[in-house]
């Protein structure tokens, strides 16, 4: 038998239900009760919000490394709303493996990646369909680094000495070209793969020089640790002046998302303009986005940006503009160094949007 108190507790609910039924029966056509219209209003508001959000074109970009000074223009474009102004919603990602980004772009897993000009030509030599759409750093950052008080006064002095490099064939080709151009015999150097231990290999004396270290990173760290460093620019010793960092997309992506990619470039041009005019504020924005696994040293990043800006900006040219002659010179050197087949064409490796 049902409890009497339970019946009484249900009476208010029963009365409300009865009132709703009566109200519903008494309405016709255009006279819609307020209680029915409320969900429609909510749905409309939700739909409007969703449409506003979805109206932005989504693009993903993978960095070449953890966030550092060279990426300031991206984070500024994000923070200052330059991507939003271009109707873009940009997802910035870090690579799990720096060797994977071009393959992920080619496979359509990400839209854009930061990579290196020679690497684009090497990838095309392996039939990976990627192209550069903008030059980010217009000159080499990788220099041959030696202790200032060591035995090496020029690349030819590396005969009979040890060179540490980071297991990349490109860096081997660079140091061989530099020694040869300087009048030495590259076959007489001892080339040792030190992986990512470039700094300790030079600092400890394990290597007499390192190839693969960046003047805006490894050199600055070594100097901060008390090591006076000589850096030899590869373009002074036979290596063509190349774009250290480029923005890359797939051939399919360029075809299907050309408008979005063009707007992305406009946004980063605004970002780079702000970085150039307000470097201190730009670095503060970058530091707010540092990766917790790779914390940034503000002193190093400040010096790094000072080095980078003259190498990123070219007077009289928009940020990102690429020259066909640069691509052809790098291609010819890579062919000569037997790193790519002659069938790889410079004009297929880049496009200015």
Steps between C-alpha positions, in 0.01 A plus 500: 500500500636847401604730784256794545784751547645388165165571328483849650853572393404426138196730495687823406668325207165357381335843518777664298478227236122543477537877456750452219268258320207739526715792388624300200147404398383862516765635262466503123728587206701812570443518875796291617538473879812657652609173651527346151696791353779505761690199362487653152663819625777304670560291190523812287753661732705180512487472123612861456795450734599178326474663158716792612767261628479267203520792254874516570709274281704258708869457423763303687872577504779286640811675629847376415593484870372615837379864512790747491585849373473410131132412552409834657314619189260205524411554865468876445263438208297276728508730803432823311212355300664516158390143423148584616498811281573272205217264596735227621502272802862380526614200701874516581660162567844377605658205319541171682783431256655779293537260206127433475352841421541492121352152479205612713445798270521281191249257653256781580527446877604863548468799269833673551845428639815697561793329334826581322559594137745217422270255677215587261718410202618182674137406567406554137791275407316233700172579318345670803265760341569811711579859400623806685254788502710755693859566604510565874875525574676607183858401586676208674491474877705180505869592511816302561576569867840467669665614823661839438821393673510160327696367204250599230550843347326415173321189363812353335654464847256215565727259317594233756252640756157386624177658381181416689176519303137416564459196273359700207657436157442864408736614776766255385474644148525853639817441701662307214427788262638753748827312553546438129422862407753615761773290337490202736426131450167404659594131488761570767252618764349261754125544475316373809124474543428655842124515457351780706806532724655779296558736791665250739710348221663837429507620861668180620756491220357179355471689172721776362204647313127436463279522192129532559509757779298819458655842556181610677489201735799269549752780455318722750478223757869414464594864540280534807680198646832680456620364167628755248378379160610553141223447247568443131213590270457226237420751226854638536636157411313373195158409642223698325314762701182314593176561687551348843130485577208479259125453530385183330171362369405202288426526130141392566469750786624784281244408236202456731577762768683768304276778631540394864877466462525842338310649792731318740800667337334842528447437871861395566623802304310713749644289780857547379445875459392518864797289614738732312346815648436364852759226564477515879123463505520228236742301716268533798223352287731216397611431857136466603476211251819318596470124516527366856734224386732754334507817712651807338784717626387862447861618464573242228174570315560877509844456343356246258236742373768768453684255272186383323328821398762615245499148354120486474425844359613600152477868410273558204341154518190382684565260785498148358581584136716238328750539217523243222878548485539388860313178432698430185836560673415267788366238262820507292716459812292209629528328161876559497519359854308192378220555750221534244454379141525747214132435428398715799402843367532822700178647364302204634628552855354844574220741421432860601134539591 
